């Protein structure tokens, strides 16, 4: 079992990543368990890739172990891809899910359902102590609804209906969500790349 340090302190993300990585023989430990000091890595990149790499690299430097980081968010087409990399702080720096959802609903309330399209994006970066890096991107397309539904998930989940379904991620069973989510797709790509490396 490979032990990998999570750069994120977001317990929701860690749980989702770990639920999937354990199938791949990877055990995720929180950064504090790896002796990483309580520092904030500034997410000042303009892409999910930039932010994901920066988080993984900075925490790897502090613990000297393989580190994994995820940067993810929601891109809404009628908002030119917003909130994008600002998804967690769309309504301000405190990262309040309800405030973010309320701002999103207000901005798209007059947009017809058919054109309220978008996608969740997850970019997972794994950085090794020798500087070697794996970057895996996953997406899931869907529509944004104006009424929050479902007690599960977090963030924009209660407003996002993935293509081919008629319920929001907030109404999904967590295990079912983990099979089709953007993070699941990114982790599948990560697994593919890890297997490719192992075969060399």
C-alpha positions as CSV (number, residue, x, y, z in Angstrom):
1,X,0.0,0.0,0.0
2,X,1.5,3.3,-1.1
3,X,1.2,6.1,1.5
4,X,0.5,9.5,-0.1
5,X,0.1,12.9,1.7
6,X,-3.0,14.9,0.9
7,X,-2.1,18.6,0.3
8,X,-5.7,19.6,0.9
9,X,-7.3,20.2,4.3
10,X,-10.7,19.9,2.8
11,X,-12.1,16.7,4.5
12,X,-14.8,16.4,1.8
13,X,-12.2,16.2,-0.9
14,X,-9.9,13.9,1.1
15,X,-12.9,11.5,1.7
16,X,-13.8,11.5,-2.0
17,X,-10.3,10.9,-3.1
18,X,-9.6,8.2,-0.6
19,X,-12.8,6.4,-1.4
20,X,-11.5,5.9,-4.9
21,X,-7.7,5.6,-4.3
22,X,-8.0,2.8,-1.9
23,X,-9.2,0.7,-4.8
24,X,-5.9,1.5,-6.5
25,X,-3.7,0.5,-3.5
26,X,-3.1,4.1,-2.3
27,X,-3.6,5.2,1.3
28,X,-4.1,8.9,1.7
29,X,-3.0,10.5,5.0
30,X,-3.8,14.1,6.0
31,X,-1.0,16.6,5.9
32,X,-0.9,17.1,9.6
33,X,-0.4,13.4,10.1
34,X,2.7,13.7,7.9
35,X,4.1,16.5,10.1
36,X,3.3,19.3,7.7
37,X,3.0,22.7,9.5
38,X,-0.3,24.5,9.2
39,X,0.5,26.7,6.2
40,X,-1.7,28.1,3.6
41,X,-0.7,27.7,0.0
42,X,-1.9,30.7,-2.0
43,X,-4.0,29.5,-5.0
44,X,-3.1,32.3,-7.3
45,X,-3.0,30.3,-10.6
46,X,-5.3,31.0,-13.5
47,X,-6.0,27.3,-14.2
48,X,-6.9,24.3,-12.2
49,X,-3.6,22.7,-13.4
50,X,-1.5,25.6,-12.0
51,X,-3.2,25.6,-8.6
52,X,-3.2,21.8,-8.3
53,X,0.6,21.6,-9.0
54,X,1.4,24.5,-6.7
55,X,-0.4,22.9,-3.8
56,X,1.1,19.5,-4.3
57,X,4.7,20.9,-4.8
58,X,4.7,23.2,-1.8
59,X,3.4,20.5,0.6
60,X,5.8,17.9,-0.9
61,X,8.7,20.3,-0.1
62,X,7.6,20.4,3.5
63,X,7.1,16.7,4.1
64,X,9.5,15.1,1.6
65,X,6.9,12.5,0.6
66,X,4.7,11.8,-2.4
67,X,2.0,14.4,-2.3
68,X,-1.4,14.6,-4.0
69,X,-3.4,17.7,-4.6
70,X,-6.7,18.4,-6.2
71,X,-8.0,21.7,-7.6
72,X,-11.5,21.5,-8.8
73,X,-14.5,23.7,-9.5
74,X,-17.5,24.4,-11.6
75,X,-17.4,26.0,-15.1
76,X,-20.7,27.5,-16.3
77,X,-20.9,28.2,-20.0
78,X,-23.2,31.1,-19.9
79,X,-20.9,32.8,-17.4
80,X,-17.8,32.4,-19.7
81,X,-16.5,29.6,-17.5
82,X,-17.0,31.2,-14.2
83,X,-16.8,30.6,-11.3
84,X,-13.9,28.3,-12.5
85,X,-10.8,28.5,-10.3
86,X,-12.7,30.9,-8.0
87,X,-15.4,28.3,-7.3
88,X,-14.6,28.0,-3.5
89,X,-14.4,31.8,-3.0
90,X,-17.0,32.9,-5.6
91,X,-19.0,35.0,-3.1
92,X,-16.0,36.0,-1.0
93,X,-12.9,34.6,0.7
94,X,-14.6,32.6,3.4
95,X,-15.6,29.8,1.1
96,X,-19.2,29.7,2.2
97,X,-21.1,27.1,0.1
98,X,-24.5,28.7,0.6
99,X,-23.3,32.2,-0.4
100,X,-21.6,30.7,-3.5
101,X,-24.7,28.9,-4.5
102,X,-26.9,32.0,-3.9
103,X,-24.6,34.1,-6.1
104,X,-24.6,31.5,-8.9
105,X,-28.4,31.2,-8.9
106,X,-28.8,35.0,-9.0
107,X,-26.5,35.3,-12.0
108,X,-28.2,32.6,-14.1
109,X,-31.8,33.0,-13.0
110,X,-33.0,34.3,-16.3
111,X,-31.0,31.8,-18.5
112,X,-33.1,29.0,-19.9
113,X,-32.4,25.5,-18.6
114,X,-31.1,24.2,-22.0
115,X,-28.3,26.8,-22.0
116,X,-27.5,26.5,-18.3
117,X,-24.8,24.0,-19.2
118,X,-21.5,23.5,-17.5
119,X,-19.1,21.0,-16.1
120,X,-17.3,20.1,-12.9
121,X,-13.6,19.9,-13.4
122,X,-11.0,18.2,-11.2
123,X,-7.3,18.3,-11.8
124,X,-5.3,16.0,-9.6
125,X,-1.5,16.4,-9.4
126,X,0.9,13.9,-7.8
127,X,4.4,15.2,-7.1
128,X,7.3,12.9,-6.1
129,X,10.2,14.0,-4.0
130,X,12.5,13.8,-7.0
131,X,10.3,16.3,-8.8
132,X,8.6,13.8,-11.1
133,X,5.0,14.8,-11.6
134,X,1.7,13.3,-12.8
135,X,-1.2,15.5,-13.8
136,X,-4.7,14.0,-14.4
137,X,-7.8,15.9,-15.4
138,X,-11.4,14.7,-15.2
139,X,-14.6,16.4,-16.1
140,X,-18.3,15.7,-15.9
141,X,-20.8,17.6,-18.1
142,X,-24.3,18.7,-16.9
143,X,-26.9,21.4,-16.3
144,X,-27.3,23.9,-13.5
145,X,-30.7,24.0,-11.8
146,X,-32.0,27.0,-9.8
147,X,-33.4,25.0,-6.8
148,X,-30.9,23.3,-4.5
149,X,-31.8,19.6,-4.1
150,X,-30.3,16.9,-1.9
151,X,-28.5,16.7,1.4
152,X,-25.3,14.9,0.1
153,X,-22.1,16.2,-1.4
154,X,-20.9,19.8,-0.9
155,X,-20.3,23.0,-2.8
156,X,-22.4,23.3,-5.9
157,X,-23.5,19.6,-5.8
158,X,-27.2,20.4,-5.0
159,X,-27.4,22.6,-8.2
160,X,-25.6,20.3,-10.6
161,X,-27.5,17.6,-12.7
162,X,-25.0,15.4,-14.6
163,X,-25.9,14.5,-18.2
164,X,-28.0,11.4,-18.5
165,X,-29.6,11.9,-15.0
166,X,-32.5,13.8,-13.6
167,X,-31.2,14.3,-10.0
168,X,-28.5,16.6,-8.7
169,X,-25.2,15.4,-7.2
170,X,-26.7,16.4,-3.9
171,X,-29.3,13.7,-4.3
172,X,-26.8,11.0,-5.4
173,X,-25.7,8.3,-3.1
174,X,-22.0,9.2,-2.4
175,X,-20.8,5.8,-3.8
176,X,-22.8,6.4,-7.0
177,X,-21.4,9.9,-7.3
178,X,-17.9,8.6,-6.8
179,X,-18.3,6.4,-9.8
180,X,-19.1,9.2,-12.3
181,X,-17.8,12.4,-10.8
182,X,-15.1,14.7,-12.2
183,X,-12.9,13.6,-9.4
184,X,-13.5,9.9,-10.2
185,X,-12.7,10.6,-13.8
186,X,-9.5,12.4,-12.8
187,X,-8.5,9.5,-10.5
188,X,-9.2,7.0,-13.3
189,X,-6.8,9.0,-15.5
190,X,-4.3,9.1,-12.6
191,X,-4.6,5.3,-12.3
192,X,-4.0,4.9,-16.1
193,X,-0.8,7.0,-15.9
194,X,0.4,5.1,-12.8
195,X,-0.1,1.8,-14.6
196,X,1.7,3.1,-17.6
197,X,4.7,4.1,-15.4
198,X,4.7,0.7,-13.7
199,X,4.9,-1.0,-17.0
200,X,8.0,0.8,-18.2
